[in-house]
Amino acid sequence: MATELSFVEYALETVRLGSRLTYKKMFGEYALYLDEKVVAFACDNSLFIKPSAAAVELAPDLPQGPPYPGAKDYPVADELLDDPDRLRRLIEETAALMPLPKPKKKPAKAAAAGS
C-alpha cells in the first residue's frame, strides 16, 4: 500500500522543523530529509527512522520492522507522532550522524552537432 501524502504532511507538521525537513516521493513511498540528509522513510503510512546510535540511545523501545520488502529493520516511530519534541530530537540527532549527500555529477555535455 502506498503512503498517503497527507500522512507525510502530518509528520512534517508534527516535527515542526519548517523548511529544513523535506520529502521526496520514491516508488509510492517517501524519503524524509533534514538539511538534505535522509533521516526517515514514510512507508505504508508509518514512519521509519534511519537506524543509528541516536535511535538506540533516544528511542530504544521503538518497535522494529522493514520499511519495504527486503529491507533491514528500522525503528518504527509512529508512537512518537504523539510526542513531537521527542520525535524532533530523534530526527535532528539522526541527521547529525548521517553523512552529507554525495555531490551530483554534472552530465557530460553532448558533442557539438556537426563536429
N, C-alpha and C positions, 0 to 999 in steps of 0.2 A: 504494500500500500504506500503510495507516495505521500510525502508530508505536505500538509496544507500550509500555504503561505501565511495564513492567519496565525498558525502556531509559531512560526519563526518570528513574525512581527511581535507577538505577545512576549516571547522570550527576550527579544531585544529591548522592548519597553520595560520589562521587569528588571533587567540588569542595570538599566539607566547609565549607559556609558556613551550615549549620544552617537555622534558620527564616527567615533573610534571603533565601534562594533558594527561590522557589516556582514553581509552574506552573499553567497553565490549559489545559484541552482546547479546541481550536478546529478544527472540521471534520475530526476524526480525527487531527489533529496537535496539537502542544503549543507554547505560548509559555512561555519561562522568564523570570522576573522577579527582579531583585536589588533589594531595597529599593523595590519597586513599579515599577521601570523595566524595560521589555522589553530583554533583553540577548542573547537567543538563541531559536532555534526548534529543536524536535526534529521532524524530518520524515523519513519513510521510514527510521526508526531511524538517523538521522545527526544530528549536532549542528552547526547553522549559527549562527555568531556574527554579530551585527549588524555591518555594515560600519562602520568608524570608523578614526580615526587610531591608536587603540590596536591594532587588528588589523594595520594596516600596520607599526607600529613593533615590536610584540611577536611577531608571527607572520606575517611577510611571505611565507613559503614555503608556507603552507597552500593546498591546492587550493581552487578557487572553483567554485561551482555554485548553481543556483537551488533554494531550498528547496521550491518548488511551481511548477507550470506558470504561466508568465507573469511570474514574479518576476525581479528583477535578481539577479546573482550575489552570494553571501555566502561568506565564508570557511567551509570545512568543517573543523571541529575534531575529527573523530573520533580522529585520531592523538594528540591532547592528552589523551584519556581515560587514556592510559598515563603522563602527566606531570601529576599533579594540581596541583602547585604552579604550574606554568606556566599551566595552564588557569584556575586560581583567579585568578591575577593578570590574565589577559586579561579575564575576566568582570568583575572589580572595576574595572579601568581602563575597560572599555567602559561600565559603568554610570555612572562618573564623567562621561562625555562625553554621556550621554543626557539629554534634558530630563525634568523631572518630569512625571508624568501630569497631564493636564488635569483639573480638578475636575469631578466628575459633576454635571450639573444635576439638581436635585430635580424630580420630576414635579409638574406642575401639579395642584392639588387640584381634584377634581371638584366641580362646583356642587352645593350642598346640595339634597337631594331635596325636591321640593315648593316650590321657590322660584319 
